[in-house]
Amino acid sequence: MSRANSEGSSPLPPFYRQDEFPSRPKRTRGRGSPRHVRLLTREDLDRLEVHPDVSIRLPSTILVEATSCGELLEAREYVGMPIREETRRRNLIACGATGAGKTYRFALPLLDATYRETDDAVVILNIKGPAGTEEIRRLAARHRPDEPFFVFSPGDADRSVAWNPVTFARRHDMMTPLVETVLGAEPRGSQDSAFWDSMARKVMSAALARSSMPSLAALFDTVNDLDALARFAGATRDPVLAEFMRFVRSGSHNAGTNLADITARLFPYARSPQIRAVLSSRNEFDMVALFSRPGPFTLVVEANESTFASDRPVLNLFFSMLFGSIVRASEANGGELAAPLSVVLDEFGAIGRIQDFETVANTSRSRRVAITAMVQTLAQITHHYGEAASSVMSAFNSKMFICSGLDLADREYASRLGGVITVESWRETEQYDPVEGRYQPSSRTQDFWRRPLLTPEDLAIPEHAIFGPLAMLTSPDHPPALLHLTAAWEIPHIASVLSRPHERHDAAPSSVVHEASERRLGLEAASKECRAWWRGFTSRMKRSPGVVRRVVYELETRDATIEDLHHAVTHSGTRSLRGNLLFLDLVRQAEREKRFGVPWALRPRPKRSAPGQPTLFTTCASCDLIRPSSAGPCPHCGFESGSGTDVPF
């Protein structure tokens, strides 16, 4: 696919090569093809760039249509995708398989842009454990060193704020949502589940309504001990608890099942000393009060991937109460929060069904709340929300699909969002010509057919060696956009706050480049300093092996060595990879001009000896002089003719 030149682009040579663009059909105007069904164009992007409502830019390289028929694309490298404030408040969901880059290509750069370009308070779900929390803390400190920073970590009482959901629910009249969330934390598949749910709901509501029941862990201990449950029921004189005790003492098999069912529902909130310490101590963290205060803050909800499954009920309860707190705080403040809020939910599909999320998400815009969720597949939302899944999806007006490893069903869903276009094709027929003795074209017919703007196969494109996986972004503001998200480690001020777990391997040999390629590029003959620099560079690029492969490719096409590149890096004064390659080209061109005394591009070229009879010429491997292959040694440097490369000229 050819590539148009970008207006106002950098003078450095682009990294997006002509043969790397996704192939696009030639779109036909009219014939049922709406004008608005197309990819993002350069004009669309230019209009977004100057829109006064743009609040953040998502670091990315954007592919835009360069022609009216959509057949040619051009890359706007590292310009960033402008996102309007109104669009952010209408929520965004990103879908990508494991390892596609949802956290380090999307969430962290988005979080950095939010800190840098808005005044939003931030709530973020981090499943990378303490290391991920420290990265967020350092990022927040870089942009907002004085704002409050809170961590809720159910698995680490020493680092977490204490939050007692029972005390909190009593204070803000949220006991019913609390009980419903505990009941719905684990899906029930039994035909009798309505009976068990009803009994558990009555017992838990009656027990937790009493101030003498301090926490969910205390209720678990009480229900798990019949004598303690009997004493509690007698002390409170609650009719529901008294009736339940009579039912238990009747010896009914269902009574024992009821007790086991209630115990199982409460177990996740009392299963470890750490969780008990976080959820059962004095309530020092009040989310309604937090959302009612003006000014930004950061709240990190921390989980570990290894314990995420067991911590899921606690996280689900926390977020259910958090969104309920948003509603309470906004209602007390005239319908909107005192400070705008951004909620970033990594692995949104893994935390289960959030109570009333479909309602809160669809009304978040008026409350000044922007919700960004990330899922591995849209099937997770269907699984957890059932009939409400379509309502949840409609709450996310913008949708992003990271194509690397994307499930077929998700690619088909994304394809339907793009719409349908009409494309043209030509069919030719041939007829045998006895005079010419061959088949000649006899007719040419134009056909029109309809196809999706982006087919599922279009979204199965491999990752780019430099820019990484392709993503598709749909938004109410503009046509679908194809873009490459810029990784966090490629953004210097974000890379400086990232954890470096593989730093100890910096001196180890790199496996991202084959040894044969290194030998071809002269690594063995390079200086000690050059070899050390190359090993360090390839080690640092282990997370981006495509960058190293592209560097090798660029050197091989230039017939340059690693030593040449090291010399450029040492003397260019820039850390830009493209800048160093350009510096290398300029140095080599200057050396050629010095040898020949005239600019390399102006050197006279040999002429053909006779029309139709090309003379073989050789290119000197030493000074690049082109001369007839029969001329013997090079007249410039004395290099033997046989060492050159014969090329028809």
N, C-alpha and C positions, 0 to 999 in steps of 0.2 A: 504494500500500500504506500503510495507516494505521500509526501508530507509537505504541506504548505509552510512557508516561513511565517513565524509569529511576529506581528508588529510590536515594536518596543521590546523585543526579547533581548536577552543578555548577549553581548558580543562573544562570549565564550561558546565553543562548539557544543551543540546539544548532545545529550546522552541517549535520547530517544531516536533510534535509527529507523530508516524508512520501512524496513521489512518487519518491524516489531509492532506496528499498529494493528489493532483488530481489523479484520477485513469487514467492509461495509458495503451493502448493496446500493445501487443508484435509485434513489427515491423519485417517484413521479408525482408531479403536482396534479391536483384534480383526480378524477376517476376514483372518488371515494377515499382519497388520502388527505385527511385534514392537515392544514398547514402547521398546527401546533403539535402534531405528533412527530417529534424529531428529538434528537439529542441536543444537549446544550451547545449553543453556538458562541462564537467569539463576541457577537453583539450582546447576547444574553449575559455573558460574563462581565462585559464592560459596563452594562447597566447595573448589575449587582455591585460592582466595585464602587460606584459613586452613589449608591442608595444611602440616604441619610439614616436609615433604620438599621444598618449593618452593625451588629454588636460584637461578633467574634469572627475570626478566620480559622478554619480548620486546616492545619498544615497538610498540603497535598499537592500533587501534580495532576492537572486537569486535562483531559482529552476533549477537545471541542471540535464541532463540525467546521471545516474550513471552506466548504462550498455549499451552495443552496440545495443541491441534490443529496447531500450527506455522504457522498462517496469518499471524500477525503477528510482526514482528521489531522489536527495539529496538537502538539503538546505544549501546555503552559507550565513549564517546569518550576515546581516549588512556589507557585504564586499564592497558594492557599485558597480554600473554598469559602467565600463570604456567606455568612449565615445571619439573616435578619433577626432582630429581637423578637418580632412577632412570630417568626417561624420557630424559634427556640421554645417559646411559651406554648406552642402547639405540639410539643413533644416529638421525640425521635427514638426509633428502635433500630438497633444494628444486629444483623444476623450473620454469624460466621462460625465455621466449624472450629474444633479445637486446634489451636496453633495458628489460626488464620491472622491473628494480630489484633483481636478486639481490645486487649488491655494496653499493649505498648504501641500500637499504631493508631488507636482511636481514643481510648479512655484517657490516658495520660496527656497526650497533646490537647485534647478537648478540655481537660481540667486546667492545664497551663493557660490556655486561651481564656478560660473563664476567670481565673485569678487575675490575669494581666489586663483584660479588656472590659470587665464588668465589676459591679459592686455586689454580686450575688453572694449570699451565704451558700455553703456547700455541704451536702450530705452524700457520702459515697460508700458503697459496699465494696470492700476490699477482701478478696479471697486469697491474697498472696501472703497472709500472715504478718508477723512483725516487720519483716523486711519491706513489704509493700507499704505498710503504714509509715515507716521511716522515710521512704521515698516521697510519700505525699506530704509528710511533715516538713521535709526540707524544701519541697516545691512551694508549699504555703509560706514558709518562712522567707523564701526568696522574694515573693511578691507582697506578702502581707505579714510582716514580722510581728506586728502587735495585736493581731486578732486572736480571739480565743480558739483553742484547738482541743477537741474532746475525742476520746477513743472509747468505744463500747466493744469489749472483747469478752464474750461469755466464757472463753476457755482460759483466760488469764486475769485473775482477780487483781493482781498487783498493778496491772497497766490499765485496767478498765474503770470507768466510772461505775458507781453502784446505781442500779435501777431496779426498784421493787415494783413489778407490774401491778400487784394487788393494792399497795398503798397509792400508787399513781392512779389506778382506775377508780378507787373510792374518792379521791380528791376531785376528779374531773368528771364524775358520773359516767364512766366508761366501762362499768362492770359487764354489761351485756356483750359488747364487742370482745372483751377479754375472754369470757366463757365461750363464745362462739368460735373464736380463733383457736382456743385449746381443743375444742371438739373437732374442728375441721383440719387440724394440723396433719393428721394421718387419714388417708382415704379409706372409706369403709365399703366393702364389696358384698356384705351379707344382706340377704333379703330382710333380716330382722334388725338392720342397723337403725331404723327409725325408732324402734323400741329402746335399744341401748342408748341412742343419742338423747332421747327424751328423759330417761332415768338419770343419766349422767348430768344433763343440763340442770335438772331440778336439784340434785344433791350438791353439785359444785356451786350453783348460784346461792343456795341457802347457806352453805358453809362460808363462802367468801364474803357474804354480806355482813358477817359478824366481825367486829373489830378485834375479837380475841383470836382470829385466824390471821396470822401476820403475813403469810407467804404461800406460794404454790408448793414449796418444799414441805412446809408445815402441814398442809392439807394432804400431801402424799403420805407423810409419816402417820397422820391420823387415820386415814382410810386403810392403811396397811396394817393397823393394829386395832382389832375389834374392840378391845377394852377401852382404848383411848377414844375411839369413835363413839362408844356408848357414853363415856363421861362427857364428851363435848356436846352430844345431843341432849343429854340431861341438863347440862349447865345452861345451854342456850334456850331450852324449851321451845325449840323451833318445830312446828308441826310437820314440816317436810322431812326433817331429819328423824323425828320420832317415828313417823310412818315407815321410813326406810329401815330403821333399826328393827321394827317389828317384822318387816319383810325378810330381813337377814336372819333373824332368830327363828323364822318359820321353818327353816331347813330346806327351802326351795332351791332346786338346782340353779334356777335363774338368778337367785340372789347372789350366789357365789360368783356366777358369771358377771353380774353387774359390778361387784366389787373388783374383780380382776380387770374388767374393762376400764373402770375409773382409774385404777392404779396404773394401768398401761398408758392412759392418756396423760397422766401427771408425771410419769417417770422422766421424760426428757428434761423437765425443769428442776429435777432433783438428783440427777444421775451421778454428779461428781461434786466434790468439795468446792471446785472452782466455780461451777455454775451456781451452787447454793450461795457462795459468798457474793456473787454479783447480783443475783435475783432476790436474795432473802435479807440483805442487810438494810440499814436505814436508807430510805430513798433520797439520794442526793442529786439526782438528775431528773429534771422536770422538763419534758419536751414542749409542753404547752407554754411554759414560761420562756423557754429558749426561743420559740418562734414568735413570741409576742414582743421581744426586745428589738429595737432598731440596731442596725449595724451588722456587718458580715461576721461569720464564724465558720469553722470547719468541724464537722462531725464525721469520723471514720468508724464505720461498723466493720470490725475485723473478724475474719474467719480464716481457718487453715484448710487447704485442700484435703489434707489427710483426715480431718475431723468434720468436714463440711456436712456430710450426711447425718451424723449424730447431732450436730448443732443446728440443723435446719429448722426444727420446731421453735427453738429459741429465737432465731433470726426472723422467722416468719411472724412470731408474736411481736417482736420489736417493731418491724416495719408496719404491721397492721395497726399498732398503736401510734406509730409515728404519723402515718397518713391521717388517722383519726385526730391526732393533735393538730395537724395542719388545718383541718376543717374547724376545730374548736378555736384556734388562735385567730384565724381569718374572720370567723363570724363575730368574734369579740372586737375586731378592729375595722368594722364596716365592710367586710367582705373580702379583704385582701390582707396579706401578711405585712408586718411592719417593715420587713426587708425582703427583697426578692430572693428566691431560693432556687438552687439547682440541685436536683437529686440524680445521682449517677448510680445505676444499679448494674454492676457486673454480675454475670450469671443470674440474671433475673428469672430465667426459666427454672433454676434449680432451687429457689427458696420456697416453692409451693405457692398456693393461692393466698394472696393478700386480701384480707377482709375488705369488701366494698371497693376494691381497687378500680373496677370498671367505672364506678361512679365518680370517685375522686379524680382519676386521670382525665376524664372527659370534662371536668369543671376546673382543672388546675390553672388554665390560662387566666381566668378572672381572678384567681388568688395570687397571681404573680409567681407561679411555680413552673419550672421547666423540668420535665422528667426525661432522662435519657436511659434507656434500658438496653442490655445486651443479652442475646440468647444464642445458643448453638444451633437451634433449629426452631422454626415456628411451631412445630408439632408440640413443643414443650408447653406453649400457651394453650393450645387446644386440649392437651392432656389435663392441665391444672384447672382451667376455667370452663371447660365444657361448653355449654350453650352461650356463656358470656364471652367466649373467646373472640367472636367477631366484634363485640363492643369494645373489648380491650384493644384490638388491633385498630379500630377506628379512632381510638384516642391518640394514636401515634400518627400524626399527619405526615411526618417525614419518615422514610424507611431507607435503610442502607443495607446492602447485601455485599459482603466481602466474598469474592468469588472462589478463593482458594479452598478446595475441598467442599464446596457448598453442596448440600443435599439436592437431589433432583427435584423433589417436591418444592423446595424453596426457590430453585431456579425457575421452575414453572410459574410459581406465584409472582416472582419478580418480572418475568416475561409478560404476564398479563397486565401488570401495572404500567408497562411502557406503551401499550396501545398497539394498533395495527396500521401498517402503511401499505401503499401500492408500489410495486417495483416493476420495471420493464425488463424484458428479455427478447432476444431476437433468435428466430429459428430459420436456418437456411437449408434449402434443398439443392441437390446437385443432379446434373444430367450428363451422361457420357457424350463427349464431342468426338465423333469419329475422325474429323479433320485434324484436330489437335492431338488426338489419341489419349485424352485424359478427361476426367470429370471436371465440369465447369459449373459454377453457381448458376442456378436457374431461377430461384425465387428467394425472397427474404421477407419473413413475416414477423411483425411485432406482436408480442404477447404481453399481457398485464396480469399480474397475480398478486394476491394479498398475503402478507406474512407479518409476524410480530416485528415491532421495531427492534427488539432484542430477543432472539430465540434462546431457549435454555442452553443450546449448544454454544451460543455467543458468550454466555456467562461461565462456560467451562474453560476459559482461556488460562494457559499456564502463567505462573508468576513471571514478572519482568526481572531480569538479572540485576538491575539497579534499583528500580522503584518498587519492587515487591508485588504483592497481589493486586489485581484490579478490583475495584469496588463500584457498585452502582448506587447512586443516591437519587431518590425521588422526593420531591418537595412541592408544596402548593405554589411556590414562588417561581419556579422555572421548570423547563423540560428535564427529563432524566439526564443525569450527569455521570460520565465515566471518569473515575479518578483513581489515583494511587495515593494511599495515605502515607504520609511521611512518618517513619518510625521515630520513637522518642529518642533512641540513641543516636539518631542523625541530626538532632536539634541540640546544639552545643549546651545551652543553658539548662536543658532538661537532662541531657546525658550526664552533666556534672552532679546531679542528685541521685542518679540511679545506683542501685547496689551492683557490685561487680563480683559475683560469686566465682568466676573463672579467672580471676586476676592472677592466681598462683601459677597458672599455666602459660604465662606470657612468654617464657623462654623455651617452651616446648615446641617441637616441629609442628608446623601447620599441616592439616590434612585436606585443606580446601583446594590446594593446587597440586596437580600430579607432578611427581619429581621430574618426569620427562619434559614437562613444560618449563620447569625451572632451569633445567639444563639447557634447553633451547634458548632461554633468555639470558644465559651466561652467568647464572648464580654462582656456580663453582669457581669461576675465574674472577668474581667480583671481590672487592676489598672487604676486609673484616667489618668495617663500619657499615658498608652496604648490606652485607648478609645479616648483621644484627638488626638493622632497620627493617629489612624485609620480613624477618621472622616476627618482629614485633607488630608490624602492620598486619600480616596475615592472621596472627593470633587475635588481635583486636577485632578483626573482621569475621571471626568465627560465627557470629550471629547473622552476618550478611555475606555468605560465601559468594553470592552473585556479584558483589562489588569486586572481589578479587578476581573472579573469572573474567569480568569485563576489563579489568586492568591488564590482565594477561593478553586478552584479545586485542586491546588497543596497542600494546607494545609489539605484538606479533605483526599486526597490519602495518606498523611503522618500521618494521625491521629494526627495532630498538631493543636495548638490553635493560635489565633491572638496574645496572649501574647508571645508565643514562637517566632513568627516572629518579634515582636517588640524587643524582647531581642536580636535577631540576627542583626536587623538593628542598634541597639544601640552599639553593641560590634564588629561588623564585620569590620568597617572602610571603607565600600564601599557603594555607593548608587545604585549599580547594583542590579536589582531584581533577576537575576539568581545567582549572587554572594551571596546574602543574603540567598537564598534557599539552596545553596550549604553549606554555613556556618552553617545553621540550621541542615542539614543532618550530617555534621561532628561533631557538638556538641552533637547531640543525639547518634551518634555512639560512641563517646568518653565516654559518660555516661554509655552506655551498657558495654563497655570494662572495665570500672572501677568497675562495679558491679560484672562482671564474672571473671575478672582477666586475660582474654584472648581476643584476637580480636573477635568481634562479628561474623565475617565470619568463624572463625575456631572452634566455639563451636560445640561439638559433637551433632549429631541429633539422636533422638530415632529410633530404628529399628522396623520393622514390627514384630508382634508376631508370625505370620505364613504366608506362601505364600498364596496370594489370600484372606487373612482375615485382612484387614487394621484395626489397632487399632485407636480408636478415641482419639485424643489428644486435650488439651486445651492450648490456649495461654494466659498467665497471663496478665491481663489488666494493671498491675502495673509495672512489670519488663520485660515483653515480653518473659519470660522463657517458652519454649514448654515442656509439660510433659503430661503423661497419664491423661485422664479426670477423672479416678477413684482414683487419688492420693490424693484427699482431698485438704487442703490448700497448697498454694505454699510453697515449702521448702525454698525458698529464702527470701520472704517478708511476708509470712503468709497470703497472699491474698486468699480469698475463691475461690474454683474451679468454682463455679457456675457463678462467675463474668466474666469468660473468654469466649472465643469463640471456640466452638467445630469445629474442621476441620478434614477431613479425611487426613491421612498422610501415 
